[in-house]
Amino acid sequence: MKEKYKFLLSLKLLEYEIKELMVYSEECRVCFELLKNKLDDLCQFVICEENLNQWKLWGCHSEVKKHSERLREASVKALCAMEKYQSICTCNNELNLSDYINVLSKSVKQELDHFCIDDTSKVLFIGSGAFPTSALTIAQEAGAKVVGLDIDNEAVELAKKVTKFSGLESKVKFSSESLYKLDFVKEATHIIIASLVRNKLEVLDSLRTNINMNAKIILRYGNGLKSAFNYPLEKDLSPDWIETKISQSKNIYDTIMLEKSRPLV
């Protein structure tokens, strides 16, 4: 039982530190570096073998679930603020965007190969954020046409500025339009749903009637301990979708590929 409270305390401490660093960062910009380091700590926390074992033992307890959810809300808010800060710094020549893209390139290349994304692909990225390194990396590495979608208007405007700064504005566009109004949905060959998109099931429902039959949906999520940093997906999606789970035990989020079920003739 002692281990349960030790684990619970670690969840509470991470939440507290992230919230405090958010306050400090609003008062002093240099504290964003401390916040980034703490978010990196959280990334390591959710894939640590010992912590995963503790989650198996105590994750179903109401207090542990409550504080993991609180930690997630704090981390999501912090990450959004961090991305806006990074975007502004990039446009002010205070941060090297190419360093971030280079770091992402290896992991993104694996995804590009796995999901057959190339220069003929049209990729819709839902939840692209203010510092859209994944979207930019896909455009740069694969030559694909990318449209990023986000409900945060400020994030969309910052993403546009970073993209112009990167020289990729001919390949990457951003919008805050509704999925129902966005014509690109019907054209998209691949649709990526970010792990920080909360209403995943609603998004899937709106996509199901609008996408073409051959489109692939790449859904990022985090169940179990990974839900402390990602929104979960805990529903069986069949029979509407054909599911292919992608093994990513050492990644901070999990991925499932979805394709529309074809009607029986």
C-alpha positions in Angstrom: 0.0 0.0 0.0 3.0 2.3 0.7 3.8 2.1 -3.1 0.4 3.4 -4.0 0.8 6.6 -2.0 4.4 7.0 -3.3 3.0 6.8 -6.9 0.1 9.1 -6.1 2.5 11.7 -4.6 4.6 11.6 -7.8 1.4 12.4 -9.9 0.5 15.3 -7.5 4.1 16.7 -7.5 4.2 16.7 -11.3 0.9 18.5 -11.5 2.0 21.1 -8.9 5.3 21.8 -10.5 3.8 22.2 -14.0 1.2 24.6 -12.7 3.8 26.6 -10.8 6.1 26.8 -13.7 3.2 28.0 -15.9 2.7 30.9 -13.5 6.5 31.6 -13.4 6.6 31.5 -17.2 3.9 34.1 -17.5 5.9 36.4 -15.2 9.3 35.6 -16.8 9.8 34.2 -20.3 13.1 32.4 -19.4 11.1 30.1 -17.1 9.6 28.4 -20.2 12.9 26.5 -20.4 12.2 25.1 -16.9 8.6 24.3 -18.0 9.9 22.5 -21.1 12.3 20.4 -18.9 9.4 19.5 -16.6 7.2 18.4 -19.6 10.2 16.3 -20.8 10.2 14.7 -17.3 6.6 13.9 -17.7 7.2 12.2 -21.0 9.8 10.0 -19.4 7.5 9.3 -16.5 4.7 7.9 -18.6 6.9 5.4 -20.4 9.0 4.4 -17.4 8.7 0.6 -16.7 8.5 1.0 -13.0 5.7 3.6 -13.3 3.8 1.4 -15.8 3.9 -1.4 -13.3 2.6 0.9 -10.5 -0.2 1.9 -12.8 -1.2 -1.7 -13.4 -1.5 -2.1 -9.6 -3.2 1.2 -8.7 -4.5 2.8 -11.9 -8.1 1.6 -11.3 -8.2 3.4 -7.9 -10.4 6.5 -8.0 -7.8 8.8 -6.4 -5.0 7.8 -8.8 -7.4 8.2 -11.8 -8.5 11.6 -10.5 -4.9 12.9 -10.2 -3.7 11.5 -13.4 -6.6 13.3 -15.1 -5.7 16.5 -13.3 -2.1 16.1 -14.4 -3.2 15.7 -18.0 -5.2 18.9 -18.0 -2.3 20.8 -16.5 0.2 19.3 -19.0 -2.1 20.0 -22.0 -2.5 23.6 -21.0 1.3 23.9 -20.4 2.1 22.3 -23.7 -0.2 24.7 -25.6 1.4 27.7 -23.9 4.9 26.3 -24.6 4.1 25.8 -28.3 2.9 29.4 -28.6 6.1 30.6 -26.9 8.3 28.5 -29.2 6.4 29.8 -32.3 7.0 33.4 -31.3 10.7 32.7 -30.5 11.1 31.1 -33.9 9.7 34.1 -35.7 11.9 36.4 -33.7 15.0 34.4 -34.6 15.4 33.3 -31.0 14.9 29.6 -31.7 16.2 27.4 -34.5 13.2 25.6 -36.1 15.4 23.3 -38.2 16.8 21.8 -34.9 13.3 20.7 -34.0 12.5 19.4 -37.5 15.8 17.4 -37.5 15.0 15.7 -34.2 11.5 14.8 -35.5 12.7 13.6 -38.9 13.8 10.1 -37.9 10.5 9.2 -36.1 8.4 10.9 -38.7 10.2 9.1 -41.6 9.2 5.8 -40.0 5.6 7.0 -39.9 5.8 8.2 -43.5 7.0 4.8 -44.7 4.5 2.9 -42.5 1.5 4.8 -43.7 2.8 5.3 -47.3 2.8 9.1 -47.2 4.7 10.6 -50.2 4.7 13.6 -52.5 1.3 12.5 -54.0 -0.4 12.5 -50.5 -2.7 15.1 -49.1 -2.5 15.1 -45.3 -5.0 16.7 -42.9 -3.6 17.2 -39.5 -6.3 17.7 -36.8 -4.9 19.5 -33.7 -1.8 20.8 -35.4 -1.1 23.4 -32.7 0.8 26.7 -32.7 4.3 25.1 -33.3 3.4 22.6 -36.0 6.7 20.7 -36.3 5.1 17.4 -37.3 3.1 19.0 -40.1 6.2 20.9 -41.3 8.3 17.8 -41.1 5.8 15.7 -43.2 5.8 18.4 -45.9 9.6 18.7 -45.9 10.5 15.0 -45.8 7.7 13.6 -48.0 6.8 16.6 -50.1 3.1 16.0 -49.2 0.5 18.7 -49.3 -0.6 19.4 -45.6 -3.5 21.2 -44.1 -3.4 21.8 -40.3 -6.6 22.3 -38.4 -7.0 23.7 -34.9 -9.8 25.2 -32.9 -7.5 27.7 -31.3 -7.4 30.8 -33.6 -4.3 32.2 -32.0 -2.5 28.8 -32.6 -3.6 28.9 -36.2 -2.2 32.4 -36.8 1.1 31.5 -35.1 1.4 28.3 -37.1 1.0 30.3 -40.3 3.8 32.7 -39.3 6.1 29.8 -38.4 5.3 28.1 -41.7 6.1 31.3 -43.7 9.3 31.6 -41.7 10.3 28.0 -42.6 9.6 28.6 -46.4 7.1 25.8 -46.5 4.0 28.0 -47.0 3.4 26.6 -50.5 3.0 23.1 -49.0 1.4 23.7 -45.7 -1.8 25.6 -44.9 -3.7 26.1 -41.7 -7.4 26.6 -40.8 -9.8 26.8 -37.9 -12.8 25.8 -40.0 -15.3 23.2 -39.0 -14.6 19.7 -40.4 -18.0 19.9 -42.0 -17.1 23.0 -44.0 -13.5 22.1 -44.9 -13.4 20.9 -48.5 -9.9 19.3 -48.0 -11.5 16.6 -45.9 -12.9 14.9 -49.0 -9.5 15.2 -50.8 -7.3 13.9 -47.9 -5.5 10.6 -48.4 -4.3 10.6 -44.8 -5.8 12.2 -41.7 -3.8 12.5 -38.5 -5.6 13.2 -35.2 -3.3 14.5 -32.6 -3.1 12.9 -29.2 -4.1 16.1 -27.5 -7.5 16.3 -29.3 -10.0 15.6 -26.6 -13.2 14.8 -28.5 -11.8 12.0 -30.7 -15.1 10.1 -31.1 -16.9 13.3 -32.2 -14.1 13.9 -34.7 -14.4 10.4 -36.1 -18.2 10.7 -36.4 -17.9 13.8 -38.4 -15.1 12.3 -40.6 -16.9 9.0 -41.3 -19.5 10.5 -43.7 -17.1 13.0 -45.4 -13.8 11.2 -46.1 -13.2 9.1 -49.3 -13.2 5.3 -49.0 -9.5 5.0 -49.4 -8.4 7.5 -46.8 -6.3 6.4 -43.8 -6.9 7.9 -40.4 -3.9 7.9 -38.1 -5.2 8.4 -34.6 -2.8 9.2 -31.7 -4.0 8.5 -28.2 -2.8 7.5 -24.7 -4.5 4.9 -22.5 -3.4 3.8 -19.1 -0.5 5.8 -17.7 0.0 7.5 -21.0 -3.4 9.2 -20.4 -1.5 11.5 -18.0 -0.2 13.3 -21.1 -2.6 12.3 -23.9 -6.4 12.0 -24.2 -7.4 8.3 -24.2 -9.4 6.1 -26.6 -11.2 3.5 -24.7 -14.0 2.4 -27.1 -14.1 -0.4 -29.7 -14.5 1.4 -33.0 -15.7 -1.6 -35.1 -17.9 -2.2 -37.1 -17.6 1.3 -38.6 -13.8 1.2 -38.9 -11.1 -1.4 -39.8 -8.5 -1.0 -37.0 -4.8 -1.6 -37.3 -2.9 -1.0 -34.0 0.7 0.2 -34.3 3.1 -1.1 -31.6 4.8 1.9 -29.9 5.6 0.9 -26.3 8.4 3.4 -26.0 6.5 6.3 -27.5 4.7 8.8 -25.3 1.5 8.1 -27.3 0.0 5.1 -29.1 -1.3 5.0 -32.6 -4.1 3.2 -34.4 -4.8 3.3 -38.1 -8.4 3.4 -39.2 -10.0 2.8 -42.5 -13.7 2.9 -43.4 -15.4 -0.5 -43.3 -16.6 -1.3 -46.8 -20.3 -2.2 -47.1 -21.1 -5.8 -47.7 -22.4 -6.4 -51.2 
